[in-house]
Amino acid sequence: MDAGDRGDLDAAVGTPGEVFLAFLRQGVTAFGGPIAHLGYFREEFVVRRKWLDDATYADLVALCQFLPGPASSQVGMALGLMRAGRLGALAAWAGFTLPSAIALVLLALGIASFGTGAAGWLHGLKIAAAAVVAGALIGMIRSLAAARETATIAVAAMAAATVLPGAIGQLAAIALGGLAGAAAGRFDLLGARGEASGAPGRGLSTVIGRGEAVAMLAVFAGISVSLPLAAATGSGTLGLADAFWRAGSWVFGGGHVVLPLLQAELVTTGRVDGAAFLAGYGATQAVPGPLFTFAAFLGAVAKIGPGGVLGAAVALVAIFLPSWFLVAGALPFWRDLRGRAAARAVLAGVNAAVVGLLAAAFFAVVWPQAILAPGDAVVAAAAFVALVAWKAPPWAVVAVCAPIGAVIAG
């Protein structure tokens, strides 16, 4: 294997145990969503631990913003990979993900035992979810759909998701958004999702060479094609895995953007009860770590597949596994791709489309499930102001809305 095939191939300099403990600290303390997580990571791994420099970290963030999937989790996997090889990537994911996943599975098991209708605090979680999604939607409009072109793409995507409910409409809107961005050809969106530094740092060195990276991307493509075919055989477990694999493979922007895709895959198809879906999403705002751990909750309450703890494990692995293949497959090639205007244009269109998808989900699912009376609207408005105007952390808003929901229900 020559130097051109190896990419930035270096030996790992740390251990999986070191990586796991570093990310476990993040997994139990990193509140605030993906943007906040990236700030915590920089403070921990660039400033304090000095695992990499600022320019290299900026390159890494730009790559993970460019790929579909949960950006902060992908940055964590990449940091673990660069520090301690393949086991390091697994250790980073486990440390960052498992604390919140375990908490959400316990909540799901409680809901499965006692139901969603009896506890008013669950309604409070749904009100909090409405405020959080509304705040996220406003922020995404400002950063990703503020121009005439991107705003138009967002509205068109919203229309597509409304006319074609379900996964087909979601995927069609994302694909058309990318095509529209490519046609416009003049958007520079890396600044909106974590701009890469103009001067590369020490290099995105990994233990994975370009040959193995191509194999990773081929495996990703193979699973993406074969899993839906296998799920069509009627296996509940494969159907569950397929739903979450698609969500992890198509979500550009991560975080709140996963909401419409999971809603289309699970609630619209009757696999998950709508009330439980929204209550779980609200609870996800109150735990640290990646928002994609919402998958563990949904897998535990799903009406297909194994359900319970096993269903949670299937869902959690299926939604995060695409990120591993994409990050490992893209890292050796990123420095060649990062400067291409065409790639940024496609991403601009895709990100504008996901703004429209989130808006469609808000008006079709979140608002009708959460706002059942004028008092609910007042609580949601107050929570929205706390989040957007007063910059209150989402977990604090959830902690207040849950007991208020109990009072309203009582």
N, C-alpha and C positions, 0 to 999 in steps of 0.2 A: 504494500500500500504506500503510494507516494504522498508527498506533502499536500498535494492538491486534493487527494481523496480524504486525508485525515482531518481537514478543517483545522479548528483551533483545539487540537487534541493534547491535553495535558494530564498528568497524573493527579488524582485527588489528593488534597492536603489535610483533610480532616477525617473524622470517624462518624459513622451513622449515629452512635450514641450521643456524641457532641451535638450533632444536628437536631436529633430528636428533642433533647432537653432545651435547646435554644428555641425551637418552634413550639414546644409545649408551653413555654412561658407566654408566647404570643397567643396560643390557643385559649388560654384562660384569662387573658387581659385585654386582647385587641378588640375593643368594641368600636362601632361606628361605621362599618361597611368598608367596601374595597378601597376607596380613596384614602380613608384613614389608615387602613392596613398598610398601604404602600408607604405612608409616612412613618408608621411604626417600624417597618422593615428597614427603611433607610437609616433611622436613628440607631437601630440595633446592629445591623450588619455592615453598614458603611461607616458610621461615626464611631460606634462603641467597639465592635469586634474587628472592624477593618478587614472583612473578608474580601471586599472589592472596593474600587474607587467610585466616585460619584458619576463619572462619565460612563463607566461600564454598567453601573446600576441603571442609569437613564436609558442606555441601549436595551437592557433587559426589560425594563418596564415598557418601552415602546414595542418590543416584540410581543409581549404578552397582551398588550392592548390591541395589537393588530390581529391576533388569533381569536377564534371563537372560544368561549369558555370563561371560567372565573379568573379574572386577571390576577387578583392578589394570590390566589392559590397557585396559579401557574408560575408567578414570580417565586413563590416559596419552593415549588418543585425544582425550578431551575437553579435557585441558590443551593438547594441540597445536592443537586446533581453536580454542580461545579465544585462544591466543597468536599463531597464524600462519595461521588459516583452514583450508581443506580440505587444502591441501598440508601444513600443519603437523600435522594429524591423521595423515596418511600418514607423515610424517617421524618422528613420535613412535612409531608402531607399528613402523616398520622398525628404528629404532634400538634399541628395547627387545626386539624379537622375533628378529631375524635371527641374532645371535651364538649363542644356544642352538639355534635351528633348524638352523643349519649344522653344529654339532657333532653333533646327533642324526642328521642325514642321513648324515654320515660313518660313524657307528656302524652305522646301518642297512645301508649298503652293505657294511660289513665283515661283518655277520651274513649278508647275502645271499650273500657269497662263501664264507664258511667254515662257515656253519650255526650252530645254537644248541646242539647237543649236545656238541661237543668241548671247549668252553672252560668250565672250572669257574667262572671269574669271572662268567660270565653267570648261573650259579645263585646266586652270591653277590648279584648285583643283584636277583634275584627274592626272596631272603630279606630284603634291605633293603626292597624294596617292601612286603612283608607287614608289616614293623614300621612303616613310614611310614603305610600305610593304617590300621593298627590305632590308631596315635596320633591320626591325623586323625579317625577314627570316635569315639574317646573324647571328643575336644575338641568335636566337633559335637553329640554327645549332651548334653554339659553345657550348651552354649550355645543349642541349637536344639530339643532334645527333652527338657528336664528336667521340664516340667510334665506332669501326668497326661494332659491333652488332646493335647499334642504328642507325647508318648511313644506314646500309642495310635495316632495317625496314622502314626508311624514304623513301628510293628509291622505295621499294616495294609498299608502300602506295601511292606514287606519280603515279606509274604505274597503280595501281588499280583505282585511281580517273580519270586517263586519259582514260583507257579502258572502265570503267563504269561511264560515266558522270551522274551527278545528285545525289540525296540523297542516293540512294542505294550504289553507289560506295563509298561515304563518310563514311557511317555507316559501310560498310564491311571493309574498310581500318582501321577504329578505332578498330573494334572488332578483326581483325586479328593481329593488333599491340599489343593489350592486351594479346592475346594468345601467340604471339612470345615472349613478355617480360616474361610471366610466364614460358615458356619453357626454356629461358635462365637462369632465376632464380637468377641472381647475380647482378642486377643493383640496385644502391641506388640513387634514384632520388630526395629524399626530399631535399637534399642539393641544387639541381638545381631550386627548386620551393619554397624555404623558409623552411629551415631545422628546425625541432622541437628541442627545447632545450633538452639536455640530462636529465635534472632534471625538472619535472613538476613544474609549479608555484602553485598558490593558488587554481587551479582547474577551469575548464571551467563550472562554475556554471550557470545554467539557471533555469527558472521557469517551464521548460518542463521536466517531468519525462520520464523514459524509456518506460512505457506503451503508453503514448501519442506519443512518438517518433516513436514507431513501427507503430502506426496508421498513422502518417504523411507519413512515407515511403510507407505504403500501399495505401494511397490516391495518392501519386505520381505515383506509378505503375499503379493504376487503370486509372488515367487520360491518362497516356502514351499509354495504350492499347485502351481505348475507344475513345479518341479524333480523331485518324485517321479514325476509323470506322464511327464516326459521320460526319466527314468532307467528307467522300465518298458519303454522301447523296446529295451533291451538294451545300450546303450552303456556300456562299462566305465568310461570317464572320468566320465560323468554319474552313474553309480551311486556312484562314489567321492565325487564332489562332494556328492551328495545325503546320503550317510551323515554326512559331516562338517558339512554345513549344519545338519542336524537336531540334531546334538550341540551345535553352537554356539548354536542357537536355544532349546534346552530346558534347558540346564544352569543351574539357579539355585544360586548359591554358588560356582561356578567351582572352580578348583584340583582337588582330589581328587575332587570330585563328578562330574567328566567321566568318570572311570574306568568306572562301571557302564554309562553310555550308550554309550561307545565299545566296551565289551566286547560289549554286546548287538548293536550294529550290525556289528561286524567279526569277533569271535571266534566268537560263536554261529552266525553265518552262514557261517563258514569262509573269510572273506576274508583273515584274518590268523591266523597260527599262534599258539596260546595261549602257548607258551614265549617266542616273540619278543615278544609283546605285553607280558608281565610284565617281561622283561628290559629292554625299552625304557622301561617306566614307572619301573623302578628307576634307570636311567641318567638319566632326566629330573630326578630329585631332586638329581643331582650337578652340574647346570649352572645358571647364573644365568638370570634372566628368567622369563617366564610359563610355568606348567606346561602351558598349552595348546599349546606347541611340540611336545609329545608327538605331535601330529597329523602333523608333518613326518616323524617316524620311522615312524609307521604307514603314511603314504602311500607311503613308499619301499619298505616290505616287503609292501604289499598285493598280493593275488593277482588283483585286478581293476584295470582302468584301466591307465594307462601304467607305473606303478611307477617305481622309481629316483628321480632328481632331479625329473623332471616330475610323478610321482605325489606326491612330497612337496610341491611347489609347489601342486598342485591342492588337496590336503588342508589345507595351511596357510591358503590364501586362503579356502577354503570354511568353515573353522571360525571364522575371525575376522571375515569379512565381515558376518554378521548383527549383530555388535556395532556396526559403523559405522552401519548403518541405524537401529538401536535408539537408540544414544546421540544421534546427530544429530537423530533424530525426536522424542526425549523431552525434550531439554534445554530448549527454549522453554516447555514445559508443566509442568516439574517443580515450580516454586514453587506452582502451584495444586494439584498432586496430593499433595505431601509430607505435608500435614496431615490427610489423610482416613483415618479409622480403618478403613474398609472395605478400603482398599488394603493397609494393614499386616496386617489379618487374613488376607487371601488369601495374602500372602507368608509369613506364619507357618505356614500349613498346607502350602504348597509346600516350605518349607525343612525342615519335619519329615518330609515324604515323602522328600526326597532323602537324609536320614539313613538311612531304611529301605532305600533303594536301595543306598547305599554298604555297608550291613551285608550285604545279600543278595549283592552282588558279592564282598565279602570272603570269605564262607563258601563260595560256589559256585565262585569262580575263583582268588582270590589265594592262599588257604590251600592248596588241593589242588595248585596248581602249584608253590608255593614250599617247602612243608614235606613232604619225602619221607622223612625219617628223624628219629629222636630228636635227633641232633646239630643238624639244621636248626632244630628247635624251640628248642634252647638258644641258638643264635646269634640267632634272631629275638627271643627274650625279652630277651636282653642288649641288642640294638639298640633294642627298645621302651623299656626302662628308660633307656637313654642319651638317647633323644629326649624322653620324657615327664618323667622324674624329674630328669635332669641337664641338660635343655634343650640337648642337643648339636644343632648344625645338621645338617639332613638330608644335606648334601653330605659332611660328615665321616663320618657313619654309613655312607653308601654307599661311601666310599673305604676304610673298614675291612672292610666285609662282602664286597666283591668279591674281595680276595685270600684271605679266609677260605674263600669258596666254592671257590676254586681248590685250597686245601689239602684241603678235605673231598673234593672230586672226585678228587684225586690219590691 
